[in-house]
């Protein structure tokens, strides 16, 4: 989900793992433990997501893809 900063209350288990166009990107610690050996790509595509997010009125949604690291990523 893409929310206005301050509209989402961060929990003690939320991790900042990077930024996208200057906006912070958080992931839950238990989710991060699953993806920590993956390359994560966040993309935007036509369509409607399943929850409230800033891009929905534009007819867009975010799509996350992951790929396990291998020797080409190191």
HTML snippet that shows the backbone in 3Dmol.js (N, CA, C, O; Angstrom):
<script src="https://3Dmol.org/build/3Dmol-min.js"></script>
<div id="view" style="width:600px;height:400px;position:relative"></div>
<script>
const pdb = `
ATOM      1  N   UNK A   1       0.834  -1.180   0.000  1.00  0.00           N
ATOM      2  CA  UNK A   1       0.000   0.000   0.000  1.00  0.00           C
ATOM      3  C   UNK A   1       0.877   1.241   0.000  1.00  0.00           C
ATOM      4  O   UNK A   1       1.960   1.255   0.585  1.00  0.00           O
ATOM      5  N   UNK A   2       0.404   2.253  -0.647  1.00  0.00           N
ATOM      6  CA  UNK A   2       1.089   3.539  -0.665  1.00  0.00           C
ATOM      7  C   UNK A   2       0.219   4.534   0.088  1.00  0.00           C
ATOM      8  O   UNK A   2      -0.897   4.841  -0.332  1.00  0.00           O
ATOM      9  N   UNK A   3       0.736   5.030   1.195  1.00  0.00           N
ATOM     10  CA  UNK A   3      -0.027   5.942   2.047  1.00  0.00           C
ATOM     11  C   UNK A   3       0.745   7.234   2.257  1.00  0.00           C
ATOM     12  O   UNK A   3       1.967   7.277   2.112  1.00  0.00           O
ATOM     13  N   UNK A   4       0.017   8.279   2.598  1.00  0.00           N
ATOM     14  CA  UNK A   4       0.651   9.535   2.977  1.00  0.00           C
ATOM     15  C   UNK A   4       1.437   9.284   4.257  1.00  0.00           C
ATOM     16  O   UNK A   4       0.944   8.644   5.186  1.00  0.00           O
ATOM     17  N   UNK A   5       2.677   9.799   4.297  1.00  0.00           N
ATOM     18  CA  UNK A   5       3.493   9.590   5.492  1.00  0.00           C
ATOM     19  C   UNK A   5       2.747  10.108   6.718  1.00  0.00           C
ATOM     20  O   UNK A   5       2.248  11.234   6.725  1.00  0.00           O
ATOM     21  N   UNK A   6       2.677   9.282   7.742  1.00  0.00           N
ATOM     22  CA  UNK A   6       1.963   9.617   8.958  1.00  0.00           C
ATOM     23  C   UNK A   6       0.586   8.971   9.044  1.00  0.00           C
ATOM     24  O   UNK A   6       0.012   8.881  10.129  1.00  0.00           O
ATOM     25  N   UNK A   7       0.044   8.515   7.897  1.00  0.00           N
ATOM     26  CA  UNK A   7      -1.265   7.849   7.902  1.00  0.00           C
ATOM     27  C   UNK A   7      -1.178   6.387   8.311  1.00  0.00           C
ATOM     28  O   UNK A   7      -2.200   5.766   8.603  1.00  0.00           O
ATOM     29  N   UNK A   8       0.010   5.835   8.336  1.00  0.00           N
ATOM     30  CA  UNK A   8       0.209   4.447   8.743  1.00  0.00           C
ATOM     31  C   UNK A   8       1.054   4.444  10.008  1.00  0.00           C
ATOM     32  O   UNK A   8       2.154   4.997  10.028  1.00  0.00           O
ATOM     33  N   UNK A   9       0.547   3.829  11.047  1.00  0.00           N
ATOM     34  CA  UNK A   9       1.301   3.764  12.299  1.00  0.00           C
ATOM     35  C   UNK A   9       2.281   2.602  12.238  1.00  0.00           C
ATOM     36  O   UNK A   9       1.888   1.444  12.095  1.00  0.00           O
ATOM     37  N   UNK A  10       3.550   2.929  12.349  1.00  0.00           N
ATOM     38  CA  UNK A  10       4.581   1.900  12.314  1.00  0.00           C
ATOM     39  C   UNK A  10       4.618   1.163  13.638  1.00  0.00           C
ATOM     40  O   UNK A  10       4.441   1.752  14.704  1.00  0.00           O
ATOM     41  N   UNK A  11       4.851  -0.131  13.549  1.00  0.00           N
ATOM     42  CA  UNK A  11       5.006  -0.947  14.738  1.00  0.00           C
ATOM     43  C   UNK A  11       6.473  -1.188  15.033  1.00  0.00           C
ATOM     44  O   UNK A  11       7.336  -0.873  14.214  1.00  0.00           O
ATOM     45  N   UNK A  12       6.755  -1.736  16.181  1.00  0.00           N
ATOM     46  CA  UNK A  12       8.138  -1.990  16.588  1.00  0.00           C
ATOM     47  C   UNK A  12       8.802  -3.050  15.715  1.00  0.00           C
ATOM     48  O   UNK A  12      10.029  -3.160  15.714  1.00  0.00           O
ATOM     49  N   UNK A  13       8.027  -3.826  14.978  1.00  0.00           N
ATOM     50  CA  UNK A  13       8.572  -4.890  14.126  1.00  0.00           C
ATOM     51  C   UNK A  13       8.618  -4.489  12.649  1.00  0.00           C
ATOM     52  O   UNK A  13       8.913  -5.329  11.798  1.00  0.00           O
ATOM     53  N   UNK A  14       8.333  -3.223  12.329  1.00  0.00           N
ATOM     54  CA  UNK A  14       8.416  -2.748  10.949  1.00  0.00           C
ATOM     55  C   UNK A  14       9.836  -2.271  10.670  1.00  0.00           C
ATOM     56  O   UNK A  14      10.428  -1.549  11.472  1.00  0.00           O
ATOM     57  N   UNK A  15      10.378  -2.685   9.518  1.00  0.00           N
ATOM     58  CA  UNK A  15      11.751  -2.351   9.153  1.00  0.00           C
ATOM     59  C   UNK A  15      11.773  -1.457   7.921  1.00  0.00           C
ATOM     60  O   UNK A  15      11.091  -1.738   6.936  1.00  0.00           O
ATOM     61  N   UNK A  16      12.545  -0.394   7.972  1.00  0.00           N
ATOM     62  CA  UNK A  16      12.771   0.441   6.798  1.00  0.00           C
ATOM     63  C   UNK A  16      13.846  -0.247   5.972  1.00  0.00           C
ATOM     64  O   UNK A  16      14.984  -0.378   6.424  1.00  0.00           O
ATOM     65  N   UNK A  17      13.498  -0.692   4.756  1.00  0.00           N
ATOM     66  CA  UNK A  17      14.493  -1.400   3.943  1.00  0.00           C
ATOM     67  C   UNK A  17      14.965  -0.580   2.747  1.00  0.00           C
ATOM     68  O   UNK A  17      15.839  -1.021   2.001  1.00  0.00           O
ATOM     69  N   UNK A  18      14.396   0.603   2.559  1.00  0.00           N
ATOM     70  CA  UNK A  18      14.837   1.445   1.455  1.00  0.00           C
ATOM     71  C   UNK A  18      13.846   2.559   1.193  1.00  0.00           C
ATOM     72  O   UNK A  18      12.917   2.785   1.967  1.00  0.00           O
ATOM     73  N   UNK A  19      14.063   3.255   0.078  1.00  0.00           N
ATOM     74  CA  UNK A  19      13.151   4.309  -0.349  1.00  0.00           C
ATOM     75  C   UNK A  19      12.812   4.104  -1.820  1.00  0.00           C
ATOM     76  O   UNK A  19      13.591   3.530  -2.582  1.00  0.00           O
ATOM     77  N   UNK A  20      11.637   4.584  -2.200  1.00  0.00           N
ATOM     78  CA  UNK A  20      11.209   4.566  -3.594  1.00  0.00           C
ATOM     79  C   UNK A  20      10.825   5.994  -3.943  1.00  0.00           C
ATOM     80  O   UNK A  20       9.867   6.539  -3.394  1.00  0.00           O
ATOM     81  N   UNK A  21      11.577   6.599  -4.859  1.00  0.00           N
ATOM     82  CA  UNK A  21      11.332   7.994  -5.242  1.00  0.00           C
ATOM     83  C   UNK A  21      11.270   8.906  -4.026  1.00  0.00           C
ATOM     84  O   UNK A  21      10.466   9.838  -3.983  1.00  0.00           O
ATOM     85  N   UNK A  22      12.121   8.638  -3.038  1.00  0.00           N
ATOM     86  CA  UNK A  22      12.198   9.463  -1.837  1.00  0.00           C
ATOM     87  C   UNK A  22      11.247   9.078  -0.726  1.00  0.00           C
ATOM     88  O   UNK A  22      11.350   9.598   0.385  1.00  0.00           O
ATOM     89  N   UNK A  23      10.317   8.172  -1.008  1.00  0.00           N
ATOM     90  CA  UNK A  23       9.363   7.727   0.012  1.00  0.00           C
ATOM     91  C   UNK A  23       9.868   6.488   0.723  1.00  0.00           C
ATOM     92  O   UNK A  23      10.409   5.591   0.077  1.00  0.00           O
ATOM     93  N   UNK A  24       9.707   6.413   2.035  1.00  0.00           N
ATOM     94  CA  UNK A  24      10.202   5.256   2.789  1.00  0.00           C
ATOM     95  C   UNK A  24       9.427   3.981   2.441  1.00  0.00           C
ATOM     96  O   UNK A  24       8.220   4.026   2.205  1.00  0.00           O
ATOM     97  N   UNK A  25      10.134   2.846   2.412  1.00  0.00           N
ATOM     98  CA  UNK A  25       9.525   1.540   2.143  1.00  0.00           C
ATOM     99  C   UNK A  25       9.783   0.645   3.344  1.00  0.00           C
ATOM    100  O   UNK A  25      10.927   0.312   3.654  1.00  0.00           O
ATOM    101  N   UNK A  26       8.711   0.263   4.008  1.00  0.00           N
ATOM    102  CA  UNK A  26       8.790  -0.567   5.211  1.00  0.00           C
ATOM    103  C   UNK A  26       8.270  -1.965   4.919  1.00  0.00           C
ATOM    104  O   UNK A  26       7.430  -2.168   4.042  1.00  0.00           O
ATOM    105  N   UNK A  27       8.788  -2.919   5.673  1.00  0.00           N
ATOM    106  CA  UNK A  27       8.328  -4.300   5.587  1.00  0.00           C
ATOM    107  C   UNK A  27       8.321  -4.870   7.009  1.00  0.00           C
ATOM    108  O   UNK A  27       9.178  -4.529   7.825  1.00  0.00           O
ATOM    109  N   UNK A  28       7.362  -5.726   7.292  1.00  0.00           N
ATOM    110  CA  UNK A  28       7.303  -6.359   8.616  1.00  0.00           C
ATOM    111  C   UNK A  28       8.511  -7.278   8.795  1.00  0.00           C
ATOM    112  O   UNK A  28       8.949  -7.924   7.843  1.00  0.00           O
ATOM    113  N   UNK A  29       9.041  -7.336  10.000  1.00  0.00           N
ATOM    114  CA  UNK A  29      10.246  -8.122  10.276  1.00  0.00           C
ATOM    115  C   UNK A  29      10.071  -9.586   9.893  1.00  0.00           C
ATOM    116  O   UNK A  29      10.988 -10.180   9.326  1.00  0.00           O
ATOM    117  N   UNK A  30       8.914 -10.183  10.187  1.00  0.00           N
ATOM    118  CA  UNK A  30       8.725 -11.591   9.835  1.00  0.00           C
ATOM    119  C   UNK A  30       8.641 -11.772   8.321  1.00  0.00           C
ATOM    120  O   UNK A  30       9.072 -12.801   7.800  1.00  0.00           O
ATOM    121  N   UNK A  31       8.097 -10.794   7.613  1.00  0.00           N
ATOM    122  CA  UNK A  31       8.072 -10.853   6.150  1.00  0.00           C
ATOM    123  C   UNK A  31       9.482 -10.688   5.599  1.00  0.00           C
ATOM    124  O   UNK A  31       9.862 -11.371   4.648  1.00  0.00           O
ATOM    125  N   UNK A  32      10.264  -9.778   6.197  1.00  0.00           N
ATOM    126  CA  UNK A  32      11.643  -9.578   5.757  1.00  0.00           C
ATOM    127  C   UNK A  32      12.458 -10.851   5.903  1.00  0.00           C
ATOM    128  O   UNK A  32      13.285 -11.153   5.042  1.00  0.00           O
ATOM    129  N   UNK A  33      12.245 -11.604   6.973  1.00  0.00           N
ATOM    130  CA  UNK A  33      13.015 -12.841   7.159  1.00  0.00           C
ATOM    131  C   UNK A  33      12.755 -13.818   6.012  1.00  0.00           C
ATOM    132  O   UNK A  33      13.621 -14.627   5.682  1.00  0.00           O
ATOM    133  N   UNK A  34      11.573 -13.747   5.407  1.00  0.00           N
ATOM    134  CA  UNK A  34      11.238 -14.594   4.265  1.00  0.00           C
ATOM    135  C   UNK A  34      11.916 -14.091   2.986  1.00  0.00           C
ATOM    136  O   UNK A  34      12.373 -14.895   2.174  1.00  0.00           O
ATOM    137  N   UNK A  35      11.984 -12.768   2.801  1.00  0.00           N
ATOM    138  CA  UNK A  35      12.501 -12.175   1.568  1.00  0.00           C
ATOM    139  C   UNK A  35      13.965 -11.747   1.630  1.00  0.00           C
ATOM    140  O   UNK A  35      14.480 -11.248   0.629  1.00  0.00           O
ATOM    141  N   UNK A  36      14.655 -11.913   2.745  1.00  0.00           N
ATOM    142  CA  UNK A  36      15.990 -11.330   2.897  1.00  0.00           C
ATOM    143  C   UNK A  36      17.023 -11.875   1.920  1.00  0.00           C
ATOM    144  O   UNK A  36      18.055 -11.236   1.711  1.00  0.00           O
ATOM    145  N   UNK A  37      16.783 -13.021   1.323  1.00  0.00           N
ATOM    146  CA  UNK A  37      17.704 -13.575   0.326  1.00  0.00           C
ATOM    147  C   UNK A  37      17.132 -13.446  -1.078  1.00  0.00           C
ATOM    148  O   UNK A  37      17.435 -14.246  -1.964  1.00  0.00           O
ATOM    149  N   UNK A  38      16.297 -12.424  -1.266  1.00  0.00           N
ATOM    150  CA  UNK A  38      15.640 -12.207  -2.548  1.00  0.00           C
ATOM    151  C   UNK A  38      15.885 -10.795  -3.056  1.00  0.00           C
ATOM    152  O   UNK A  38      16.074  -9.858  -2.280  1.00  0.00           O
ATOM    153  N   UNK A  39      15.876 -10.666  -4.374  1.00  0.00           N
ATOM    154  CA  UNK A  39      15.838  -9.353  -5.007  1.00  0.00           C
ATOM    155  C   UNK A  39      14.362  -9.006  -5.150  1.00  0.00           C
ATOM    156  O   UNK A  39      13.600  -9.771  -5.741  1.00  0.00           O
ATOM    157  N   UNK A  40      13.955  -7.869  -4.621  1.00  0.00           N
ATOM    158  CA  UNK A  40      12.556  -7.455  -4.659  1.00  0.00           C
ATOM    159  C   UNK A  40      12.403  -6.325  -5.675  1.00  0.00           C
ATOM    160  O   UNK A  40      13.161  -5.355  -5.661  1.00  0.00           O
ATOM    161  N   UNK A  41      11.423  -6.463  -6.547  1.00  0.00           N
ATOM    162  CA  UNK A  41      11.093  -5.428  -7.523  1.00  0.00           C
ATOM    163  C   UNK A  41       9.673  -4.956  -7.260  1.00  0.00           C
ATOM    164  O   UNK A  41       8.744  -5.762  -7.201  1.00  0.00           O
ATOM    165  N   UNK A  42       9.507  -3.649  -7.101  1.00  0.00           N
ATOM    166  CA  UNK A  42       8.185  -3.050  -6.937  1.00  0.00           C
ATOM    167  C   UNK A  42       7.845  -2.376  -8.263  1.00  0.00           C
ATOM    168  O   UNK A  42       8.614  -1.554  -8.762  1.00  0.00           O
ATOM    169  N   UNK A  43       6.700  -2.726  -8.829  1.00  0.00           N
ATOM    170  CA  UNK A  43       6.293  -2.200 -10.125  1.00  0.00           C
ATOM    171  C   UNK A  43       4.893  -1.603 -10.004  1.00  0.00           C
ATOM    172  O   UNK A  43       4.168  -1.895  -9.054  1.00  0.00           O
ATOM    173  N   UNK A  44       4.522  -0.775 -10.961  1.00  0.00           N
ATOM    174  CA  UNK A  44       3.180  -0.210 -11.039  1.00  0.00           C
ATOM    175  C   UNK A  44       2.549  -0.712 -12.327  1.00  0.00           C
ATOM    176  O   UNK A  44       3.189  -0.706 -13.379  1.00  0.00           O
ATOM    177  N   UNK A  45       1.299  -1.144 -12.249  1.00  0.00           N
ATOM    178  CA  UNK A  45       0.603  -1.669 -13.416  1.00  0.00           C
ATOM    179  C   UNK A  45      -0.850  -1.201 -13.410  1.00  0.00           C
ATOM    180  O   UNK A  45      -1.359  -0.753 -12.383  1.00  0.00           O
ATOM    181  N   UNK A  46      -1.503  -1.304 -14.540  1.00  0.00           N
ATOM    182  CA  UNK A  46      -2.926  -0.978 -14.628  1.00  0.00           C
ATOM    183  C   UNK A  46      -3.723  -1.966 -13.796  1.00  0.00           C
ATOM    184  O   UNK A  46      -3.365  -3.142 -13.728  1.00  0.00           O
ATOM    185  N   UNK A  47      -4.783  -1.519 -13.169  1.00  0.00           N
ATOM    186  CA  UNK A  47      -5.633  -2.410 -12.395  1.00  0.00           C
ATOM    187  C   UNK A  47      -5.963  -1.823 -11.041  1.00  0.00           C
ATOM    188  O   UNK A  47      -5.570  -0.702 -10.718  1.00  0.00           O
ATOM    189  N   UNK A  48      -6.680  -2.584 -10.268  1.00  0.00           N
ATOM    190  CA  UNK A  48      -7.099  -2.132  -8.940  1.00  0.00           C
ATOM    191  C   UNK A  48      -6.572  -3.105  -7.902  1.00  0.00           C
ATOM    192  O   UNK A  48      -6.735  -4.319  -8.030  1.00  0.00           O
ATOM    193  N   UNK A  49      -5.943  -2.563  -6.880  1.00  0.00           N
ATOM    194  CA  UNK A  49      -5.452  -3.381  -5.783  1.00  0.00           C
ATOM    195  C   UNK A  49      -6.579  -3.811  -4.863  1.00  0.00           C
ATOM    196  O   UNK A  49      -7.731  -3.413  -5.038  1.00  0.00           O
ATOM    197  N   UNK A  50      -6.233  -4.624  -3.885  1.00  0.00           N
ATOM    198  CA  UNK A  50      -7.233  -5.191  -2.979  1.00  0.00           C
ATOM    199  C   UNK A  50      -7.497  -4.330  -1.749  1.00  0.00           C
ATOM    200  O   UNK A  50      -8.371  -4.660  -0.948  1.00  0.00           O
ATOM    201  N   UNK A  51      -6.757  -3.229  -1.583  1.00  0.00           N
ATOM    202  CA  UNK A  51      -6.937  -2.422  -0.379  1.00  0.00           C
ATOM    203  C   UNK A  51      -6.818  -0.944  -0.726  1.00  0.00           C
ATOM    204  O   UNK A  51      -6.508  -0.584  -1.862  1.00  0.00           O
ATOM    205  N   UNK A  52      -7.070  -0.086   0.272  1.00  0.00           N
ATOM    206  CA  UNK A  52      -6.949   1.356   0.051  1.00  0.00           C
ATOM    207  C   UNK A  52      -5.485   1.724  -0.136  1.00  0.00           C
ATOM    208  O   UNK A  52      -4.622   1.293   0.629  1.00  0.00           O
ATOM    209  N   UNK A  53      -5.217   2.517  -1.149  1.00  0.00           N
ATOM    210  CA  UNK A  53      -3.872   2.980  -1.414  1.00  0.00           C
ATOM    211  C   UNK A  53      -3.971   4.227  -2.294  1.00  0.00           C
ATOM    212  O   UNK A  53      -4.951   4.389  -3.021  1.00  0.00           O
ATOM    213  N   UNK A  54      -2.980   5.102  -2.237  1.00  0.00           N
ATOM    214  CA  UNK A  54      -3.042   6.378  -2.952  1.00  0.00           C
ATOM    215  C   UNK A  54      -3.189   6.242  -4.460  1.00  0.00           C
ATOM    216  O   UNK A  54      -3.755   7.131  -5.096  1.00  0.00           O
ATOM    217  N   UNK A  55      -2.703   5.171  -5.044  1.00  0.00           N
ATOM    218  CA  UNK A  55      -2.724   5.023  -6.501  1.00  0.00           C
ATOM    219  C   UNK A  55      -4.054   4.507  -7.052  1.00  0.00           C
ATOM    220  O   UNK A  55      -4.261   4.548  -8.265  1.00  0.00           O
ATOM    221  N   UNK A  56      -4.952   4.028  -6.207  1.00  0.00           N
ATOM    222  CA  UNK A  56      -6.209   3.415  -6.660  1.00  0.00           C
ATOM    223  C   UNK A  56      -7.061   4.371  -7.507  1.00  0.00           C
ATOM    224  O   UNK A  56      -7.573   3.940  -8.540  1.00  0.00           O
ATOM    225  N   UNK A  57      -7.243   5.650  -7.127  1.00  0.00           N
ATOM    226  CA  UNK A  57      -8.064   6.536  -7.972  1.00  0.00           C
ATOM    227  C   UNK A  57      -7.492   6.727  -9.383  1.00  0.00           C
ATOM    228  O   UNK A  57      -8.208   7.151 -10.291  1.00  0.00           O
ATOM    229  N   UNK A  58      -6.219   6.418  -9.564  1.00  0.00           N
ATOM    230  CA  UNK A  58      -5.580   6.552 -10.876  1.00  0.00           C
ATOM    231  C   UNK A  58      -5.742   5.296 -11.726  1.00  0.00           C
ATOM    232  O   UNK A  58      -5.284   5.258 -12.868  1.00  0.00           O
ATOM    233  N   UNK A  59      -6.392   4.262 -11.175  1.00  0.00           N
ATOM    234  CA  UNK A  59      -6.554   3.007 -11.908  1.00  0.00           C
ATOM    235  C   UNK A  59      -5.279   2.184 -11.951  1.00  0.00           C
ATOM    236  O   UNK A  59      -5.062   1.403 -12.877  1.00  0.00           O
ATOM    237  N   UNK A  60      -4.441   2.365 -10.944  1.00  0.00           N
ATOM    238  CA  UNK A  60      -3.153   1.673 -10.884  1.00  0.00           C
ATOM    239  C   UNK A  60      -3.071   0.816  -9.632  1.00  0.00           C
ATOM    240  O   UNK A  60      -3.864   0.966  -8.702  1.00  0.00           O
ATOM    241  N   UNK A  61      -2.101  -0.080  -9.628  1.00  0.00           N
ATOM    242  CA  UNK A  61      -1.824  -0.876  -8.433  1.00  0.00           C
ATOM    243  C   UNK A  61      -0.343  -1.212  -8.409  1.00  0.00           C
ATOM    244  O   UNK A  61       0.327  -1.217  -9.442  1.00  0.00           O
ATOM    245  N   UNK A  62       0.149  -1.489  -7.225  1.00  0.00           N
ATOM    246  CA  UNK A  62       1.532  -1.915  -7.068  1.00  0.00           C
ATOM    247  C   UNK A  62       1.608  -3.428  -7.185  1.00  0.00           C
ATOM    248  O   UNK A  62       0.693  -4.146  -6.782  1.00  0.00           O
ATOM    249  N   UNK A  63       2.704  -3.893  -7.738  1.00  0.00           N
ATOM    250  CA  UNK A  63       2.953  -5.317  -7.888  1.00  0.00           C
ATOM    251  C   UNK A  63       4.366  -5.590  -7.390  1.00  0.00           C
ATOM    252  O   UNK A  63       5.319  -4.955  -7.841  1.00  0.00           O
ATOM    253  N   UNK A  64       4.501  -6.522  -6.470  1.00  0.00           N
ATOM    254  CA  UNK A  64       5.812  -6.877  -5.936  1.00  0.00           C
ATOM    255  C   UNK A  64       6.225  -8.232  -6.487  1.00  0.00           C
ATOM    256  O   UNK A  64       5.464  -9.199  -6.435  1.00  0.00           O
ATOM    257  N   UNK A  65       7.442  -8.286  -7.015  1.00  0.00           N
ATOM    258  CA  UNK A  65       8.003  -9.542  -7.515  1.00  0.00           C
ATOM    259  C   UNK A  65       9.284  -9.819  -6.741  1.00  0.00           C
ATOM    260  O   UNK A  65       9.994  -8.897  -6.341  1.00  0.00           O
ATOM    261  N   UNK A  66       9.565 -11.089  -6.537  1.00  0.00           N
ATOM    262  CA  UNK A  66      10.816 -11.439  -5.858  1.00  0.00           C
ATOM    263  C   UNK A  66      11.502 -12.562  -6.623  1.00  0.00           C
ATOM    264  O   UNK A  66      10.864 -13.398  -7.263  1.00  0.00           O
ATOM    265  N   UNK A  67      12.822 -12.545  -6.530  1.00  0.00           N
ATOM    266  CA  UNK A  67      13.653 -13.563  -7.170  1.00  0.00           C
ATOM    267  C   UNK A  67      14.770 -13.909  -6.200  1.00  0.00           C
ATOM    268  O   UNK A  67      15.448 -13.019  -5.687  1.00  0.00           O
ATOM    269  N   UNK A  68      14.963 -15.193  -5.946  1.00  0.00           N
ATOM    270  CA  UNK A  68      16.028 -15.605  -5.033  1.00  0.00           C
ATOM    271  C   UNK A  68      17.382 -15.195  -5.582  1.00  0.00           C
ATOM    272  O   UNK A  68      17.642 -15.308  -6.780  1.00  0.00           O
ATOM    273  N   UNK A  69      18.246 -14.715  -4.687  1.00  0.00           N
ATOM    274  CA  UNK A  69      19.613 -14.395  -5.078  1.00  0.00           C
ATOM    275  C   UNK A  69      20.328 -15.656  -5.532  1.00  0.00           C
ATOM    276  O   UNK A  69      20.109 -16.740  -4.991  1.00  0.00           O
ATOM    277  N   UNK A  70      21.181 -15.500  -6.527  1.00  0.00           N
ATOM    278  CA  UNK A  70      22.097 -16.573  -6.915  1.00  0.00           C
ATOM    279  C   UNK A  70      23.463 -15.930  -7.131  1.00  0.00           C
ATOM    280  O   UNK A  70      23.658 -14.763  -6.789  1.00  0.00           O
ATOM    281  N   UNK A  71      24.400 -16.671  -7.690  1.00  0.00           N
ATOM    282  CA  UNK A  71      25.761 -16.148  -7.829  1.00  0.00           C
ATOM    283  C   UNK A  71      25.826 -14.917  -8.736  1.00  0.00           C
ATOM    284  O   UNK A  71      26.793 -14.161  -8.640  1.00  0.00           O
ATOM    285  N   UNK A  72      24.844 -14.682  -9.611  1.00  0.00           N
ATOM    286  CA  UNK A  72      24.864 -13.491 -10.464  1.00  0.00           C
ATOM    287  C   UNK A  72      24.504 -12.224  -9.694  1.00  0.00           C
ATOM    288  O   UNK A  72      24.791 -11.124 -10.166  1.00  0.00           O
ATOM    289  N   UNK A  73      23.886 -12.348  -8.527  1.00  0.00           N
ATOM    290  CA  UNK A  73      23.500 -11.193  -7.722  1.00  0.00           C
ATOM    291  C   UNK A  73      24.585 -10.778  -6.731  1.00  0.00           C
ATOM    292  O   UNK A  73      24.512  -9.701  -6.140  1.00  0.00           O
ATOM    293  N   UNK A  74      25.567 -11.616  -6.555  1.00  0.00           N
ATOM    294  CA  UNK A  74      26.599 -11.344  -5.540  1.00  0.00           C
ATOM    295  C   UNK A  74      27.750 -10.557  -6.130  1.00  0.00           C
ATOM    296  O   UNK A  74      28.706 -10.239  -5.424  1.00  0.00           O
TER     297      UNK A  74
END
`;
const viewer = $3Dmol.createViewer("view");
viewer.addModel(pdb, "pdb");
viewer.setStyle({}, {cartoon: {color: "spectrum"}});
viewer.zoomTo();
viewer.render();
</script>
